[in-house]
């Protein structure tokens, strides 16, 4: 078996896109999750280079460096937490990450800040605010429902964090004609 770490895999569509590229190269995956692929067998350097070209054309990249693999795993866990596991965080974020990645949080935090130039907490908040923007754009949930879904203690907390991050109130953002959402991998 061979494990590959893939940068910028942030959603289920990414998994599907990677799966299709693997099939084209006749590489059989045992499992494909956000940020990681486990292949049935080792692939040759030629296959790996072909896969790398295909992945890069889709905005992905292979990661070989241990530090960057850890950073990508942190990002993947945080994105998954915000977009797919809305109410899973029953402990604080540091405990959640330390348990999920089976590493000391202070080491994770220092590495993330060193490589990314931002704290894990700031990155997590940025992800949550982008999710709030998305949900406001859909106009299907009230601000109270969004606050509950993203585990804000109350609407005021969400509104304050939103304004501090974007410069706008959620209500004003909702009224804007041009939406200023960022892609997840640009955060």
N, C-alpha and C positions, 0 to 999 in steps of 0.2 A: 504494500500500500504506500501511497505517496500523498502527503498533505501539501496543499498550496494555499498561501494567504493572498487574498485579493483585496486591493485598496479600492475604496469607493463603492462597495456593494452595500447599499443602504435600504433596499426594499425588495419586495417579492418579485417585482419586474426585473430587478437586477439578477436575481437568482435564475429566472427564466432565460434571460439573455445569455448568461454564462453557460447554462445548461445547453442551449442551442449551439453555442460555439464549441463546446466539448463534443457534442454529437457530430458536428461537421468534421472534426478532427479524429473521430472514432476513438475518443478517450472516454472510458466508462467510469462514471462517478459512483462511488458508494454512497456519498452524502454531499449535499450542497447546502450550506447555511450562509447567513450573512457574513461575508468576509473570509470564508473558508470553503475549500473543496477538498474532499478526500477521494483520490483516484484508486481504482481497483489495483492497478499496477503502476510501476515506475514508468515515466514517459522519457523518451529520448530527448537530447538537447534540441534536435530539429523540431520535434513536436512542441517542446516547451517554448522555443522561439516563435513558432507559428502561432501558438496560443497567445503569447505575449503581444504579438502584432494585432491579432484579432481583438484581444481585450482592450488594448490601448485605443483602437479605433472606436470603441464603445465608451471610452472614458474611464476604464478600469486600468489597473496595473498590478503586476505581481510584486510581492514584497518578500525579500530574502533576509533583510536585516532584523535581528531580534527586537531591537528597540522600536522600530517602525511597526512590526507585527503587534507588539503590545499596544502602541498608540491606536492602531486601527481597531484592535479588539475593544479598547475602551470606548472609542467612538461608536462602534457597532452596538455595544451594550446600551449606551445612552440613547442612541437613535431608536433602537428597538423598544426601549423603555418608554419613550415619548410617543411613538407612533403605533406600537402594537400591544403594549402591556400597560395601559393607562393607569390601572389601580393596583399594580403589583408591588409598588414600593411601600413595604410595611415597616421598614427600618430606615435609617438615614442613608443617604446616597453613598457615603464612604463605606459603610458596612456592606451595602448591596454590591458595590464594585469589588471590594476585597473578597467577598464570598464568591461572586460569579467568576472572577479571574484567578482565584486562589493565590492572591499575592497581597503583600502588605500595602495598605492604602497610601501611606506616606511615600513609599517608593514609587507607586503609580502616579501620585500627584506631582511629585518632583520631576519625574520623567516627562509627563504630559506638559507641564509648564515649560520645561527646558526645550522641548522639541516644538511645541505648538505656539509658545509665547502667550498663552492664555491659561487660566486655571480650569480644572475640570468643571467646577461649579459654574463658571462663566459660560463655558461651552454648553453645559446642560441647560442653562437659562436661555441661551441663544436658540437651542433646539426647541425648547418649549414655546418661545415667543414666535418662532416660525410656524409652529403647529397652531398657535392661537390665530395667527394671520390667515392660515389656510382655513381654519374653521369659521372665522369671521367672513371670509370670502364666500364660503358655501352658503352662509346665511340660513342654516338649518337649526342651529342651537343658540340658546340665549347665552349671554355672558356668564350667567350663574351656572348653567350647564357645562360650559367650557371650563370654568374654574373648578368644578367638581371633577370633570373628566381628567384634567391635568394636575389634580391634587393640590390646588392652591387652597390655602386656609379659608379665603373668602374672595369676593369679587374685588374688593378694595386692594388686596395684595396683588392680584393679577393685574389690575389697572395700573397700579404704581410701578410694577416691574415692567409692564408693557411700555409705559410712557418713558421710564428711565432708559430703556433699551432703544426705542424707536423715535422718541421725541413727540409721539402722538398719543392721544388717548385711544382706547379701542373703538369708541364711538366715532371719533374723527376718522380713524383709519378705515372703518367700515364705509364711510361716506365718500372716501377718495375714489376718483374714477380710475386712476392708475394705481395698480397694486404693486407694492414694493417688496414682494417675497423674494427670498434668495433660495437657490438650490441647496439642498442639504450638504453636499460636498464642498460648497463655497463658504461654509461657516467656519 
